[in-house]
Amino acid sequence: MTRVTDRLSPHPRFPPRGASAHRGREAVPRAIGARPAAVALLLAATALAGCERGSSHLPGVSPTGPGGCPAAQAEARTAVSRAERGDVPWGGPTGGPAAVPGKTIVYVAQTMTNPGVAGVAQGVREAARVIGWKVRVIDGEGTPAGIQAALGEAVSLRPSGIVLGGFDPGSTSQQVARATAAHIPLVGWHAVASPGPSTDPPLFTNVTTDVDAVAGISARWVIARSHGNAGVVLFTDASIPFARHKSDLIAQGLAACSGVRLLANENIPIPDASSRTPREVSVLLSRFGSRWTHSVAINDLYFADAAPAFRAAGEKGSGPPFNIGAGDGDPSAFQRINSGRYQAATVPEPLTLQGWQILDEFNRAFSGRPASGYVAPVHVSTAGNSAGATTWNPSGYREAYRKIWGG
């Protein structure tokens, strides 16, 4: 059974690693690097592991490598420095159709316990108050049956448009076909791997940052932060094609540095994260010890769920391991980063902006205009550049959309 919501939902102990282990992170002994063929086999094993439910560990690997990849380090430092800039002006549309009155939008959420999905829903509601439309949110509650039922209910309501909030349209093909037959435009958020219009599945557009850029900057942050020597654990949800594609790209980006080793690729479905992540983290800490220096997750929420296990093992909140979320940049992630509690950085989606963009895309669809083509820039938020903020959005988007919709 689905749930219609009128408000957003909030979203074995091990001994601590000693001082000698932490000193070892500052001057890590180097091992013989993997040959290109070995790297290719490692990537292939990682991709295959992502197909399975549960975790897949890569045994016998060292977190270090020869030379620390100086060329890759230099490129990574430049890219990260650029992405950490805070003065990002509005680069989206400045023109478009005036607001079409009297529309109703249904936002179908993969699960409102996913802070990114919930954050975009909040942005949609905020923008709806400005443009003068009605919005209804239906929570799929994170299960295939729940999402299918939620989208089916949305279609039966015959709204002006439907948002696919964070789930694969392929898992709801019958409901998508019904919406298309009823001429209800669909706009996705993280619904497919690429931003922009899609013919298969039939989306007027898909709103997201560029997944290649997000994955790339996340991997580069690890390379730059570790000076080219790291042992990395990757957290993903292989049940979502968008997330699986992102984690595959992150693994490829990490492989650009011979001194970076992928220790484990953890496949934990987002709806199961709260129950499974603490157990998996405890096992990883026991298995890898001080070799685990960095983590990358396709969604910040993994680090919220990992915190109790890190704390129980005596790990310092400021790291190691140093953790970066390759999305979504919800307020709780910023709070962990700003307070030094088991997360060092995030590559945030501009969630509120994307809610406004979704309504602007619908307005273009209702007006017979093409999608805007706007893709938000990639940004890296840390305690050093967030200035205590709990969200990140480029400046000027509210003013730009108000001006467009006002005609």
C-alpha positions as CSV (number, residue, x, y, z in Angstrom):
1,M,0.0,0.0,0.0
2,T,1.3,3.5,-0.8
3,R,1.1,6.5,1.4
4,V,0.1,9.9,0.3
5,T,2.0,12.5,2.3
6,D,1.2,16.2,2.8
7,R,4.5,16.9,4.5
8,L,8.0,15.6,4.2
9,S,9.2,12.7,6.3
10,P,12.4,13.5,8.2
11,H,14.6,11.6,6.9
12,P,30.8,-6.3,17.2
13,R,32.8,-3.6,18.7
14,F,36.5,-3.5,17.7
15,P,39.4,-1.9,19.6
16,P,40.4,1.5,18.2
17,R,43.3,1.6,15.8
18,G,46.3,2.9,17.7
19,A,48.5,5.9,17.1
20,S,51.0,3.9,15.2
21,A,48.3,3.0,12.7
22,H,47.3,6.6,12.2
23,R,51.0,7.6,11.7
24,G,51.1,4.9,9.1
25,R,48.5,6.8,7.1
26,E,50.8,9.8,6.9
27,A,53.7,7.8,5.5
28,V,52.2,4.7,4.0
29,P,54.6,2.0,2.9
30,R,54.5,1.4,-0.9
31,A,53.8,-1.8,-2.6
32,I,54.4,-3.1,-6.1
33,G,51.7,-1.6,-8.3
34,A,49.2,-3.6,-10.3
35,R,49.8,-4.1,-13.9
36,P,47.3,-2.8,-16.5
37,A,45.8,-6.2,-16.9
38,A,45.3,-6.6,-13.2
39,V,43.6,-3.2,-13.1
40,A,41.3,-4.3,-15.8
41,L,40.5,-7.5,-14.0
42,L,39.8,-5.5,-10.8
43,L,37.4,-3.2,-12.6
44,A,35.7,-6.2,-14.2
45,A,35.3,-7.9,-10.8
46,T,33.9,-4.6,-9.3
47,A,31.3,-4.3,-12.1
48,L,30.2,-7.9,-11.7
49,A,30.0,-7.6,-8.0
50,G,27.6,-4.7,-8.4
51,C,25.1,-7.0,-10.1
52,E,24.7,-9.0,-6.9
53,R,22.8,-8.2,-3.8
54,G,25.2,-8.0,-0.8
55,S,28.9,-7.1,-0.7
56,S,31.8,-8.2,-2.8
57,H,35.3,-7.8,-1.3
58,L,38.5,-7.7,-3.2
59,P,41.0,-9.7,-1.2
60,G,44.7,-9.4,-1.1
61,V,45.0,-5.7,-2.2
62,S,47.2,-3.1,-0.7
63,P,46.1,0.5,-0.2
64,T,49.3,1.8,-1.6
65,G,51.1,1.9,-4.9
66,P,54.3,3.2,-6.5
67,G,54.8,6.9,-7.0
68,G,51.4,8.0,-5.8
69,C,50.5,8.9,-9.4
70,P,51.9,12.5,-9.5
71,A,50.3,13.4,-12.9
72,A,46.8,12.2,-11.7
73,Q,47.3,14.0,-8.4
74,A,48.1,17.3,-10.1
75,E,45.0,17.0,-12.3
76,A,42.9,16.0,-9.3
77,R,44.0,18.9,-7.2
78,T,43.2,21.4,-10.0
79,A,39.7,19.9,-10.6
80,V,38.8,19.7,-6.9
81,S,40.0,23.3,-6.3
82,R,37.7,24.5,-9.1
83,A,34.8,22.5,-7.8
84,E,35.2,23.8,-4.3
85,R,34.6,27.4,-5.4
86,G,31.6,28.9,-3.7
87,D,30.9,31.8,-6.0
88,V,28.9,30.0,-8.6
89,P,26.6,32.3,-10.5
90,W,23.3,31.3,-12.1
91,G,24.0,29.6,-15.4
92,G,20.5,28.3,-16.2
93,P,17.8,29.6,-18.4
94,T,16.9,33.3,-18.3
95,G,14.0,33.1,-20.8
96,G,11.0,30.8,-21.3
97,P,7.2,30.6,-21.3
98,A,5.1,32.4,-18.8
99,A,3.4,30.3,-16.2
100,V,0.5,28.2,-17.4
101,P,-2.2,28.4,-14.8
102,G,-4.1,25.8,-12.9
103,K,-1.8,22.7,-13.1
104,T,-1.5,19.8,-10.7
105,I,1.7,17.8,-10.3
106,V,2.1,14.5,-8.6
107,Y,5.5,13.7,-7.2
108,V,6.1,9.9,-6.9
109,A,9.0,9.3,-4.5
110,Q,11.1,6.2,-4.5
111,T,11.2,6.6,-0.7
112,M,10.8,9.7,1.4
113,T,13.5,8.3,3.8
114,N,16.0,9.1,1.0
115,P,17.0,12.7,1.9
116,G,17.7,13.6,-1.7
117,V,14.3,12.5,-2.9
118,A,12.7,14.3,0.0
119,G,14.8,17.5,-0.6
120,V,13.7,17.7,-4.2
121,A,10.1,17.2,-3.1
122,Q,10.5,20.1,-0.8
123,G,11.9,22.2,-3.7
124,V,8.9,21.2,-5.9
125,R,6.5,22.3,-3.2
126,E,8.3,25.6,-2.7
127,A,8.3,26.4,-6.5
128,A,4.6,25.3,-6.8
129,R,3.6,28.0,-4.3
130,V,5.3,30.6,-6.5
131,I,4.0,29.4,-9.9
132,G,0.5,28.8,-8.5
133,W,0.2,25.0,-9.0
134,K,-1.0,22.2,-6.7
135,V,1.4,19.4,-5.7
136,R,0.7,16.0,-4.2
137,V,3.4,13.6,-3.0
138,I,3.0,9.8,-3.0
139,D,5.6,7.7,-1.2
140,G,6.6,4.5,-2.9
141,E,8.3,3.4,0.4
142,G,11.4,2.0,-1.3
143,T,10.0,-1.3,-2.6
144,P,9.3,-2.3,-6.2
145,A,5.6,-3.1,-5.4
146,G,5.2,0.1,-3.4
147,I,6.7,2.2,-6.2
148,Q,4.6,0.5,-8.9
149,A,1.5,1.1,-6.8
150,A,2.4,4.7,-6.1
151,L,2.9,5.5,-9.8
152,G,-0.3,3.6,-10.7
153,E,-2.2,5.7,-8.2
154,A,-0.6,8.9,-9.6
155,V,-1.7,8.0,-13.1
156,S,-5.2,7.3,-11.9
157,L,-5.4,10.8,-10.5
158,R,-5.0,12.2,-14.1
159,P,-2.7,15.0,-13.0
160,S,-1.2,17.5,-15.4
161,G,2.3,16.0,-14.9
162,I,4.1,13.3,-12.9
163,V,7.6,13.4,-11.4
164,L,9.5,10.1,-11.2
165,G,11.5,10.8,-8.0
166,G,14.6,8.7,-7.8
167,F,13.6,5.3,-9.3
168,D,14.1,3.4,-12.5
169,P,11.2,3.8,-14.9
170,G,12.0,0.4,-16.2
171,S,10.7,-1.1,-13.0
172,T,7.3,0.6,-13.6
173,S,7.0,0.1,-17.3
174,Q,3.3,-0.7,-17.2
175,Q,2.5,2.4,-15.2
176,V,4.8,4.5,-17.5
177,A,3.0,3.2,-20.5
178,R,-0.4,4.1,-19.0
179,A,0.8,7.7,-18.3
180,T,2.2,8.0,-21.8
181,A,-1.1,6.7,-23.3
182,A,-3.0,9.3,-21.2
183,H,-0.7,12.0,-22.5
184,I,0.6,12.9,-19.0
185,P,4.1,14.3,-19.3
186,L,6.8,12.7,-17.1
187,V,9.8,14.4,-15.7
188,G,12.4,12.3,-13.9
189,W,14.8,13.2,-11.1
190,H,17.7,10.7,-11.1
191,A,15.4,8.4,-13.1
192,V,18.0,7.6,-15.8
193,A,21.7,8.0,-16.0
194,S,21.9,11.2,-18.1
195,P,20.3,14.6,-17.8
196,G,17.9,15.8,-20.5
197,P,15.1,14.3,-22.6
198,S,14.7,10.5,-23.0
199,T,12.7,8.6,-25.6
200,D,13.2,5.2,-23.9
201,P,11.8,5.5,-21.2
202,P,9.6,8.4,-22.4
203,L,10.6,11.3,-20.2
204,F,10.1,15.0,-21.2
205,T,13.4,15.4,-19.4
206,N,15.5,14.0,-16.5
207,V,16.8,16.5,-14.0
208,T,20.2,15.6,-12.4
209,T,23.7,16.8,-12.3
210,D,26.0,15.1,-14.8
211,V,26.7,11.7,-13.2
212,D,30.1,11.4,-15.0
213,A,31.2,14.7,-13.5
214,V,29.9,13.8,-10.0
215,A,31.6,10.4,-10.1
216,G,34.8,11.9,-11.5
217,I,35.2,14.7,-8.9
218,S,34.5,12.2,-6.1
219,A,37.3,10.0,-7.3
220,R,39.6,13.0,-7.8
221,W,38.8,14.2,-4.3
222,V,40.1,10.9,-2.9
223,I,43.2,11.0,-5.1
224,A,44.0,14.6,-4.1
225,R,43.1,14.2,-0.4
226,S,45.2,11.0,-0.1
227,H,48.2,12.3,-2.1
228,G,47.7,9.3,-4.4
229,N,47.8,6.6,-1.7
230,A,44.5,5.2,-0.5
231,G,42.5,2.2,0.4
232,V,38.9,2.8,-0.6
233,V,35.5,1.3,0.3
234,L,32.7,2.1,-2.2
235,F,29.1,2.1,-1.1
236,T,26.3,1.7,-3.8
237,D,22.8,0.5,-4.5
238,A,23.0,-1.7,-7.6
239,S,19.2,-2.0,-7.7
240,I,19.1,1.5,-9.1
241,P,20.7,1.8,-12.5
242,F,21.5,5.4,-12.0
243,A,23.4,4.6,-8.7
244,R,25.1,1.5,-10.2
245,H,26.3,3.5,-13.1
246,K,27.7,6.2,-10.8
247,S,29.6,3.7,-8.7
248,D,31.0,2.0,-11.8
249,L,32.3,5.4,-12.9
250,I,33.8,6.1,-9.4
251,A,35.7,2.8,-9.6
252,Q,37.0,3.7,-13.0
253,G,38.1,7.2,-11.7
254,L,39.9,5.7,-8.7
255,A,41.8,3.3,-11.1
256,A,43.4,6.4,-12.7
257,C,45.8,6.4,-9.8
258,S,48.1,3.4,-9.3
259,G,48.4,4.2,-5.6
260,V,44.7,3.9,-4.9
261,R,43.2,0.5,-4.2
262,L,39.5,-0.4,-4.2
263,L,39.3,-2.6,-1.1
264,A,35.5,-3.4,-1.3
265,N,32.5,-2.6,-3.3
266,E,29.5,-2.7,-0.9
267,N,26.1,-3.2,-2.5
268,I,23.5,-2.1,0.1
269,P,20.0,-1.1,-1.2
270,I,19.1,2.4,0.1
271,P,15.9,1.1,1.8
272,D,18.1,-1.4,3.7
273,A,20.9,1.1,4.5
274,S,19.9,1.8,8.1
275,S,19.8,-1.9,9.1
276,R,22.7,-3.2,7.0
277,T,25.3,-0.5,6.9
278,P,26.3,-0.6,10.5
279,R,27.0,-4.4,10.3
280,E,28.9,-4.1,7.1
281,V,31.0,-1.3,8.4
282,S,31.9,-3.3,11.5
283,V,33.0,-6.2,9.3
284,L,35.0,-3.9,7.0
285,L,36.8,-2.3,10.0
286,S,37.7,-5.7,11.3
287,R,38.9,-6.9,8.0
288,F,40.9,-4.0,6.6
289,G,41.9,-2.1,9.7
290,S,44.2,0.9,9.0
291,R,44.3,-0.1,5.3
292,W,40.8,1.5,4.9
293,T,41.7,5.2,4.6
294,H,38.8,6.6,2.4
295,S,35.2,5.9,1.5
296,V,33.0,7.0,-1.4
297,A,29.2,6.5,-1.3
298,I,26.7,7.2,-4.0
299,N,24.5,8.8,-1.4
300,D,25.4,10.6,1.8
301,L,22.9,8.6,3.9
302,Y,25.3,5.7,4.1
303,F,27.6,7.7,6.3
304,A,24.7,8.6,8.6
305,D,24.1,4.9,9.0
306,A,27.8,4.0,9.3
307,A,28.5,6.5,12.1
308,P,27.4,4.2,15.0
309,A,29.8,1.5,13.8
310,F,32.7,3.9,13.4
311,R,31.9,5.3,16.9
312,A,31.7,1.9,18.5
313,A,35.1,1.0,17.0
314,G,36.7,4.1,18.4
315,E,37.2,5.8,15.1
316,K,37.6,9.6,15.2
317,G,34.8,11.5,13.6
318,S,37.4,13.5,11.6
319,G,38.8,10.3,10.1
320,P,40.4,8.2,8.8
321,P,38.6,6.8,7.0
322,F,37.8,10.1,5.2
323,N,34.4,9.9,3.7
324,I,32.9,11.7,0.7
325,G,29.3,11.4,-0.6
326,A,28.8,11.5,-4.3
327,G,25.3,12.9,-3.7
328,D,22.9,14.1,-2.4
329,G,24.0,16.9,-0.1
330,D,21.1,16.9,2.2
331,P,21.2,19.0,5.4
332,S,22.2,16.1,7.6
333,A,25.3,15.5,5.4
334,F,26.3,19.1,5.8
335,Q,25.8,18.8,9.6
336,R,28.2,15.8,9.7
337,I,30.7,17.6,7.6
338,N,30.6,20.9,9.5
339,S,30.9,19.1,12.9
340,G,33.6,16.6,11.8
341,R,31.4,13.5,12.4
342,Y,32.3,10.7,10.0
343,Q,32.0,12.7,6.8
344,A,34.6,15.0,5.2
345,A,32.9,16.1,2.0
346,T,29.9,15.8,-0.3
347,V,29.2,16.4,-3.9
348,P,25.8,17.9,-3.3
349,E,22.9,18.0,-5.7
350,P,21.3,21.4,-5.6
351,L,18.1,19.9,-4.3
352,T,15.9,23.0,-3.9
353,L,17.0,24.3,-7.3
354,Q,16.2,21.0,-8.9
355,G,12.7,21.1,-7.5
356,W,12.3,24.6,-9.1
357,Q,13.8,23.3,-12.4
358,I,11.3,20.4,-12.5
359,L,8.4,22.7,-12.4
360,D,10.0,24.9,-15.1
361,E,10.4,21.9,-17.3
362,F,6.8,21.0,-16.9
363,N,5.8,24.5,-17.7
364,R,7.8,24.2,-21.0
365,A,6.1,20.9,-21.7
366,F,2.6,22.4,-21.2
367,S,3.6,25.3,-23.4
368,G,4.8,23.1,-26.3
369,R,8.4,24.2,-25.8
370,P,11.5,21.9,-25.6
371,A,13.2,21.1,-22.3
372,S,15.6,23.8,-21.0
373,G,18.7,21.7,-21.3
374,Y,20.1,23.1,-18.0
375,V,22.4,20.9,-16.0
376,A,23.5,22.2,-12.6
377,P,27.3,22.5,-12.1
378,V,29.3,20.0,-9.9
379,H,30.4,21.3,-6.5
380,V,32.4,19.9,-3.6
381,S,31.3,21.0,-0.2
382,T,33.6,20.7,2.9
383,A,33.8,22.3,6.3
384,G,36.2,24.7,4.8
385,N,33.9,26.2,2.2
386,S,30.3,25.6,3.4
387,A,30.5,28.4,6.0
388,G,28.1,26.4,8.2
389,A,25.4,26.1,5.5
390,T,23.3,23.0,5.4
391,T,22.5,23.1,1.6
392,W,24.2,24.2,-1.6
393,N,22.5,25.8,-4.6
394,P,23.9,28.2,-7.2
395,S,22.8,31.7,-6.5
396,G,20.1,33.5,-8.5
397,Y,17.8,30.6,-9.5
398,R,14.7,31.8,-7.7
399,E,14.9,35.2,-9.2
400,A,15.5,33.8,-12.7
401,Y,12.5,31.4,-12.5
402,R,10.2,34.1,-11.0
403,K,11.1,36.4,-13.9
404,I,10.5,33.6,-16.5
405,W,7.1,32.6,-15.0
406,G,6.0,36.1,-14.6
407,G,6.2,36.7,-18.3
